[in-house]
Amino acid sequence: MVVNSVHWFRKGLRLHDNPALLEALNGADTVRCVYILDPWFAGAANVGINRWRFLLEALEDLDSSLKKLNSRLFVIRGQPTDVFPRLFKEWKVTRLTFEYDPEPYGKERDGAIIKMAQEFGVETVIRNSHTLYNLDRIIEMNNNSPPLTFKRFQTIVSRLELPRRPLAPITRQQMDKCCSKISDNHDQLYNIPSLEELGFQTSGLPPAVWRGGESEALDRLGKHLDRKVWVANIEHPRVSTCSLYASPTGLSPYLRFGCLSCRVLYYNLRELYMKLRKRCSPPLSLFGQLLWREFFYTAATNNPNFDRMEGNPICVQIPWDQNPEALAKWAEGRTGFPWIDAIMTQLRQEGWIHHLARHAVACFLTRGDLWISWESGMKVFEELLLDADWSVNAGSWMWLSCSAFFQQFFHCYCPVGFGRRTDPSGDYIRRYIPILKYYPNRYIYEPWNAPESVQQAANCVVGVHYPKPMINHAEGSRLNIERMKQVYQQLSHYRGLSKSQPEDTGYMYNIPGMLKSGYLDHLGGCFWPTGRMFDAPALYGQKYVDTLNSGVSFLTGLGYKTMTNVRI
C-alpha cells in the first residue's frame, strides 16, 4: 500500500524533537510539510507586526532547513476545514500527522479535522511535544481537577516520571527515503508571504530584536547554556538594569512558537546542572519557568473560557471599570509614570519585556491603579508580546490581577519605588523615553516633582512635553485595595489560612477569614508572603514607606520567583 503523508506544522516549527513529523516519515512513500495560513487572520486577529514578523521568519527558517533535506515547506492560504479536503484528493493523502495542541480551541479544531480525515479514509497520527508532561495525567492525579496553586502543581509533578527525552533532528537520509518531487513553480504556489502582502506598513520598521526560527533558537540555547554561573546560581536569581533589556540568550518566544523544544531545554539544563554539581539531582527551581508554563497549560486545557471572566469557574468576578481612554494611555505609554511608559514602549517596539516589568504594568492597569479588567490588558499583550501564549497569557493576567491563583491583593507595585529599586540610575527610562534623558537621577522616576527650572533645563516640561501622571498612585491604590477587600469579603467558599496553607491543599486563600482575623485591617503595615505582619515604618523608616504608598508594599522576594508569561 502506498503511504502519502502530510505533516501539518502549527506551533512546533522545528525539525528537532518532532515526533509527529517522524511519524509522517515512518514507512511513507511521500511526505509533504504544510503550514496553513488563514488570509483573513492577519487583518482580523489581535496580532501585531512584531509577532507576524517573528512567525514569517520562523517559517522562512523552517523552509530553508527543509531545503537542505531535499524538501520544502508548503504554505497554503485558507482555513484547515477548507484546505484539507482539497489536499487529501490532490495529493492522494493516506496519513496526516501533527503535534498535539492542549488548548481548548486547538482541541476543537483538531477534532473537526480528525473527523474529516476519517471520512476521507486518512489515518491521523498525533504526538505530544509542546509540553513536558501529559496534562490529563496531572489533572487525574489531582482528583480530576486542575491544581490551582503552583505548590500543589509542583507536588504532583514531583511524583511523575521525568519527561520523555527529546528526539534527534530529522536527517537528510530519513527524508530521502520518502521525499516528494518539488515542482518548478513551488515558490509561486506555496510561498511565504511578506509583511506587506499581509497588509502591514513596514516603512520605518526597526530591525527585529528577536529573529524567528529554529536556527536562531538553537544558537541562543547554546549561549544560554554557556552561562554556567547562571545555572549554578539558579536558586538565587538577581535582577539588574541589564536584565530589563532583551537578552541574546532569551528563549521564551522560541518556546511559544515551538522553534525550540521544551524537552531539549529541560534536559540540557538538567544535564548541565548535574555536571556542575557533580551528579547532584537538580532542584525544581531550575525548571521553574518551564513549570509555570505547564501549570497554566494544565489549568486552561479543559476551560474554554480561561481567557475571560464570564463563564470562567476559577476567576473571581471583580466589577472592573470601563475606561477606554485610560486603557489607551496605558497601552501607548502615556500614563505620565516614566517607569510604566518605558515598559510599554519597549513592549510595542521590541515585542518583549522582563517578567518583573510585566508584573508592574499589569498591576498598574488592574488592581493597583486604573481598575481596568485584566481581559483588556491580556488582549494588548496578545497583540504585542512575542511569547504571548493563550494559556500562559490569560493565566498570568488572572494571577497578577488577583482574579485567580493569587489573592494577596494588598501587595501593590509602586510605579515609582519599584522601578527605582530595579534601576536606580534610570538608564532604562532614558532609553525608551528619550524626552526625559536630561532629567537628573533624582527626578527621572517622578519628573512632576522636579522644580520648574530643572524641567526647563532638561528641555522637558511636564504637562507640555511629557504628560502629567494620569492618577494619584497613593490614593488610587488605597481605594483599589478597599475595593478588592470588599470583593473578597463577599466570598465564602475559600478555606481559611488557619486550617491549612493553600499551597499544600490546592485551595486558594480564604480572604474573609483573613479579614475576620484582622490580617488586612492594618494597611499601614506590610503583609509579606509568609503571613507575618510587620510594622513597616519601624523596619524601614516612614519616608521609605511613604514612597511605597503609605506602607503598602510591592512584591519583593515573591516577584523574583513567580514568573509571568515565562521568560527563560
ZAMARGU-4260 file (C-alpha; in steps of 0.2 Angstrom, whole numbers, plus 5000, padded with zeros to 4 digits):
<rodrens>
0) 5000/5000/5000 | 5006/5017/4995 | 5008/5029/5010 | 5007/5048/5006 | 5010/5058/5022
5) 5006/5076/5026 | 5014/5084/5041 | 5004/5099/5047 | 5015/5112/5056 | 5007/5123/5068
10) 5017/5128/5084 | 5031/5115/5083 | 5041/5125/5070 | 5056/5114/5071 | 5065/5098/5064
15) 5072/5093/5081 | 5062/5083/5094 | 5047/5082/5082 | 5039/5065/5085 | 5024/5069/5074
20) 5035/5073/5059 | 5045/5057/5062 | 5028/5048/5062 | 5025/5056/5045 | 5041/5049/5038
25) 5039/5031/5045 | 5037/5020/5031 | 5030/5033/5019 | 5032/5034/5001 | 5030/5053/5000
30) 5029/5067/5013 | 5024/5085/5012 | 5026/5098/5026 | 5012/5111/5026 | 5008/5126/5036
35) 4991/5133/5033 | 4989/5152/5034 | 4972/5160/5035 | 4972/5175/5024 | 4959/5184/5034
40) 4969/5181/5050 | 4981/5195/5048 | 4968/5208/5047 | 4956/5202/5059 | 4966/5194/5073
45) 4974/5204/5088 | 4992/5201/5082 | 5004/5215/5080 | 5018/5217/5067 | 5032/5210/5078
50) 5023/5194/5081 | 5019/5192/5062 | 5037/5196/5058 | 5043/5183/5070 | 5031/5170/5063
55) 5036/5173/5045 | 5055/5172/5049 | 5052/5156/5058 | 5043/5149/5043 | 5057/5155/5031
60) 5070/5147/5043 | 5060/5130/5043 | 5059/5131/5024 | 5077/5134/5022 | 5081/5119/5034
65) 5069/5108/5024 | 5078/5113/5008 | 5094/5106/5015 | 5085/5089/5017 | 5079/5090/4999
70) 5061/5095/5004 | 5051/5111/5005 | 5038/5119/5016 | 5021/5121/5008 | 5012/5137/5014
75) 4994/5136/5010 | 4981/5150/5011 | 4964/5146/5019 | 4956/5138/5033 | 4960/5120/5038
80) 4942/5114/5035 | 4943/5121/5018 | 4961/5116/5013 | 4962/5098/5019 | 4948/5091/5008
85) 4957/5098/4993 | 4974/5092/4998 | 4968/5074/5003 | 4961/5072/4985 | 4975/5081/4975
90) 4989/5073/4984 | 4980/5056/4987 | 4984/5058/5006 | 4983/5042/5017 | 4991/5049/5033
95) 4990/5066/5042 | 5002/5070/5057 | 5003/5084/5068 | 5008/5090/5086 | 4995/5088/5100
100) 4988/5105/5104 | 4982/5105/5123 | 4972/5122/5122 | 4953/5121/5120 | 4952/5130/5104
105) 4965/5119/5096 | 4957/5103/5103 | 4940/5108/5095 | 4949/5112/5078 | 4959/5096/5078
110) 4943/5086/5082 | 4935/5093/5067 | 4950/5089/5056 | 4951/5071/5063 | 4933/5068/5059
115) 4935/5075/5042 | 4951/5064/5039 | 4941/5048/5044 | 4928/5052/5031 | 4942/5053/5018
120) 4950/5037/5024 | 4965/5046/5030 | 4974/5040/5046 | 4978/5053/5059 | 4993/5052/5070
125) 4995/5064/5084 | 5010/5066/5096 | 5014/5077/5111 | 5029/5088/5111 | 5023/5105/5116
130) 5023/5102/5134 | 5034/5092/5146 | 5020/5081/5154 | 5004/5073/5149 | 4992/5087/5156
135) 4977/5075/5158 | 4988/5064/5169 | 4992/5079/5181 | 4973/5083/5182 | 4969/5064/5185
140) 4981/5064/5200 | 4973/5079/5207 | 4956/5071/5209 | 4951/5075/5191 | 4953/5094/5193
145) 4967/5105/5188 | 4978/5111/5203 | 4975/5129/5206 | 4991/5133/5216 | 5009/5131/5210
150) 5014/5122/5225 | 5001/5109/5223 | 5006/5108/5204 | 5024/5105/5209 | 5019/5092/5222
155) 5010/5082/5208 | 5024/5084/5195 | 5037/5078/5208 | 5028/5061/5208 | 5028/5059/5189
160) 5042/5051/5179 | 5054/5063/5171 | 5048/5070/5154 | 5052/5059/5139 | 5069/5063/5131
165) 5069/5073/5115 | 5071/5065/5098 | 5086/5069/5087 | 5083/5081/5072 | 5077/5074/5056
170) 5091/5069/5044 | 5093/5070/5025 | 5094/5051/5025 | 5077/5050/5033 | 5069/5062/5021
175) 5077/5055/5006 | 5068/5038/5008 | 5051/5047/5006 | 5054/5063/4998 | 5041/5071/4986
180) 5046/5080/4970 | 5046/5099/4971 | 5038/5107/4957 | 5047/5121/4947 | 5033/5134/4952
185) 5033/5129/4971 | 5038/5147/4976 | 5023/5154/4966 | 5011/5142/4973 | 5017/5139/4991
190) 5027/5155/4995 | 5029/5163/5012 | 5020/5180/5011 | 5029/5196/5016 | 5023/5208/5029
195) 5017/5220/5015 | 5007/5206/5007 | 4998/5204/5024 | 4994/5222/5024 | 5007/5229/5036
200) 5016/5246/5033 | 5034/5242/5035 | 5042/5259/5032 | 5051/5265/5047 | 5050/5247/5055
205) 5066/5245/5065 | 5076/5229/5064 | 5070/5214/5074 | 5077/5212/5091 | 5071/5194/5091
210) 5074/5185/5075 | 5062/5170/5072 | 5067/5152/5068 | 5074/5136/5074 | 5092/5140/5069
215) 5091/5156/5080 | 5083/5146/5094 | 5097/5133/5095 | 5110/5146/5093 | 5103/5156/5108
220) 5101/5139/5118 | 5120/5136/5116 | 5124/5154/5123 | 5111/5151/5136 | 5120/5135/5142
225) 5137/5144/5142 | 5131/5154/5156 | 5137/5141/5169 | 5137/5154/5183 | 5118/5157/5180
230) 5114/5139/5180 | 5124/5136/5196 | 5115/5151/5205 | 5098/5147/5198 | 5090/5147/5216
235) 5096/5164/5219 | 5091/5175/5204 | 5097/5193/5203 | 5089/5207/5193 | 5099/5222/5187
240) 5096/5236/5174 | 5104/5225/5161 | 5090/5212/5165 | 5077/5224/5158 | 5084/5223/5141
245) 5081/5209/5128 | 5095/5196/5130 | 5104/5187/5116 | 5101/5171/5127 | 5082/5174/5129
250) 5072/5159/5123 | 5053/5162/5128 | 5047/5167/5110 | 5055/5152/5103 | 5046/5140/5116
255) 5030/5149/5112 | 5031/5146/5093 | 5039/5129/5095 | 5056/5134/5087 | 5064/5126/5102
260) 5058/5110/5111 | 5054/5112/5129 | 5061/5095/5132 | 5078/5099/5124 | 5079/5114/5135
265) 5074/5104/5150 | 5087/5090/5148 | 5101/5102/5143 | 5098/5112/5159 | 5096/5096/5169
270) 5112/5088/5162 | 5122/5104/5164 | 5117/5106/5182 | 5121/5088/5186 | 5138/5091/5178
275) 5142/5107/5188 | 5135/5100/5204 | 5144/5083/5202 | 5128/5072/5199 | 5118/5081/5212
280) 5099/5080/5207 | 5093/5097/5201 | 5080/5107/5211 | 5063/5110/5204 | 5068/5129/5204
285) 5080/5125/5189 | 5065/5122/5179 | 5053/5134/5187 | 5050/5144/5172 | 5046/5129/5162
290) 5034/5123/5175 | 5025/5139/5176 | 5021/5136/5158 | 5015/5119/5161 | 5005/5125/5176
295) 4995/5137/5166 | 4993/5125/5152 | 4985/5112/5164 | 4973/5125/5171 | 4967/5130/5154
300) 4966/5114/5144 | 4948/5110/5149 | 4942/5128/5151 | 4937/5136/5135 | 4933/5152/5145
305) 4950/5153/5153 | 4953/5169/5144 | 4938/5179/5150 | 4929/5182/5166 | 4911/5176/5160
310) 4909/5158/5162 | 4926/5155/5170 | 4924/5145/5185 | 4941/5149/5193 | 4940/5168/5190
315) 4934/5180/5204 | 4921/5191/5197 | 4928/5208/5200 | 4917/5224/5195 | 4931/5232/5184
320) 4929/5249/5177 | 4926/5253/5158 | 4938/5267/5153 | 4944/5266/5135 | 4954/5282/5137
325) 4964/5276/5152 | 4967/5259/5143 | 4974/5268/5128 | 4985/5279/5138 | 4992/5263/5147
330) 4994/5253/5131 | 5003/5268/5122 | 5014/5273/5136 | 5006/5289/5140 | 5002/5287/5159
335) 5014/5300/5165 | 5024/5287/5175 | 5041/5285/5166 | 5043/5268/5173 | 5027/5262/5166
340) 5028/5271/5150 | 5046/5265/5147 | 5040/5247/5149 | 5025/5249/5137 | 5036/5257/5124
345) 5049/5243/5125 | 5034/5231/5123 | 5027/5240/5107 | 5044/5242/5099 | 5053/5225/5103
350) 5039/5213/5107 | 5046/5208/5124 | 5048/5214/5142 | 5056/5207/5158 | 5044/5197/5169
355) 5045/5210/5183 | 5041/5223/5171 | 5026/5213/5166 | 5021/5212/5184 | 5022/5231/5186
360) 5012/5236/5171 | 4999/5223/5174 | 4996/5228/5192 | 4996/5246/5187 | 4982/5243/5174
365) 4971/5232/5186 | 4971/5232/5205 | 4985/5244/5208 | 4979/5260/5200 | 4967/5260/5185
370) 4955/5247/5190 | 4953/5241/5172 | 4949/5222/5168 | 4964/5210/5166 | 4955/5205/5150
375) 4959/5221/5142 | 4977/5220/5147 | 4978/5202/5141 | 4972/5207/5123 | 4986/5221/5122
380) 4999/5208/5127 | 4992/5196/5114 | 4994/5209/5101 | 5012/5215/5106 | 5020/5201/5116
385) 5031/5189/5105 | 5029/5175/5118 | 5011/5178/5122 | 5003/5160/5123 | 4984/5159/5125
390) 4985/5149/5141 | 5000/5157/5149 | 4995/5175/5144 | 4977/5173/5152 | 4984/5164/5167
395) 4997/5177/5171 | 4984/5191/5169 | 4972/5182/5181 | 4986/5179/5193 | 4993/5197/5193
400) 4976/5205/5195 | 4971/5193/5209 | 4957/5186/5199 | 4964/5168/5201 | 4979/5158/5208
405) 4985/5173/5219 | 4974/5183/5231 | 4987/5194/5241 | 4979/5209/5234 | 4987/5220/5247
410) 5003/5219/5238 | 5004/5233/5225 | 5019/5238/5214 | 5023/5256/5216 | 5026/5264/5199
415) 5040/5275/5206 | 5048/5265/5220 | 5048/5248/5211 | 5057/5255/5196 | 5069/5265/5206
420) 5074/5249/5216 | 5077/5239/5200 | 5086/5253/5190 | 5092/5267/5202 | 5101/5277/5188
425) 5085/5277/5177 | 5095/5272/5161 | 5081/5261/5156 | 5069/5276/5156 | 5081/5286/5146
430) 5082/5273/5133 | 5064/5271/5130 | 5058/5288/5135 | 5071/5299/5127 | 5062/5315/5130
435) 5067/5313/5149 | 5085/5309/5145 | 5092/5325/5153 | 5082/5323/5169 | 5094/5320/5184
440) 5093/5303/5193 | 5083/5311/5207 | 5068/5316/5197 | 5069/5303/5182 | 5055/5292/5190
445) 5044/5307/5196 | 5048/5322/5184 | 5032/5331/5190 | 5041/5334/5207 | 5056/5342/5198
450) 5057/5361/5201 | 5052/5371/5185 | 5070/5376/5182 | 5075/5358/5182 | 5062/5354/5170
455) 5066/5368/5158 | 5085/5364/5159 | 5080/5346/5154 | 5070/5353/5139 | 5055/5343/5145
460) 5041/5352/5155 | 5029/5340/5162 | 5011/5344/5155 | 5019/5351/5139 | 5032/5339/5133
465) 5028/5324/5144 | 5011/5320/5152 | 5007/5323/5170 | 5003/5307/5180 | 4986/5301/5175
470) 4982/5296/5193 | 4987/5299/5211 | 4995/5282/5214 | 4994/5283/5233 | 4975/5287/5233
475) 4971/5276/5219 | 4980/5260/5226 | 4972/5263/5243 | 4955/5264/5235 | 4958/5249/5225
480) 4964/5239/5240 | 4947/5243/5248 | 4938/5238/5233 | 4947/5221/5232 | 4944/5219/5251
485) 4925/5221/5248 | 4925/5209/5234 | 4934/5196/5244 | 4923/5199/5259 | 4908/5193/5249
490) 4917/5176/5245 | 4914/5162/5257 | 4920/5147/5248 | 4938/5148/5251 | 4947/5138/5265
495) 4954/5148/5279 | 4973/5150/5282 | 4971/5145/5300 | 4966/5127/5294 | 4980/5124/5282
500) 4991/5133/5269 | 4984/5133/5252 | 5000/5128/5244 | 4998/5111/5252 | 4980/5108/5248
505) 4977/5115/5231 | 4964/5128/5238 | 4966/5147/5237 | 4966/5159/5252 | 4951/5162/5262
510) 4951/5181/5262 | 4935/5183/5273 | 4944/5173/5286 | 4959/5184/5285 | 4948/5199/5286
515) 4939/5192/5301 | 4956/5188/5310 | 4962/5206/5307 | 4976/5201/5294 | 4971/5215/5282
520) 4964/5228/5294 | 4980/5237/5296 | 4986/5243/5279 | 5000/5254/5287 | 5010/5238/5288
525) 5017/5227/5275 | 5010/5209/5273 | 5023/5198/5266 | 5020/5181/5258 | 5024/5172/5275
530) 5008/5178/5283 | 5018/5188/5296 | 5013/5206/5299 | 5027/5219/5301 | 5027/5237/5307
535) 5034/5244/5290 | 5038/5261/5297 | 5048/5254/5311 | 5058/5242/5299 | 5061/5254/5285
540) 5058/5272/5291 | 5042/5282/5287 | 5050/5291/5272 | 5053/5274/5263 | 5036/5268/5267
545) 5028/5284/5261 | 5037/5281/5244 | 5029/5264/5243 | 5012/5271/5245 | 5009/5273/5264
550) 5015/5256/5269 | 5008/5245/5255 | 5022/5235/5249 | 5027/5230/5231 | 5031/5212/5229
555) 5049/5208/5233 | 5056/5190/5235 | 5040/5183/5228 | 5041/5193/5212 | 5058/5185/5208
560) 5052/5168/5208 | 5035/5169/5201 | 5037/5172/5183 | 5024/5179/5171 | 5022/5173/5153
565) 5038/5163/5155 | 5054/5172/5152 | 5068/5159/5150
</rodrens>
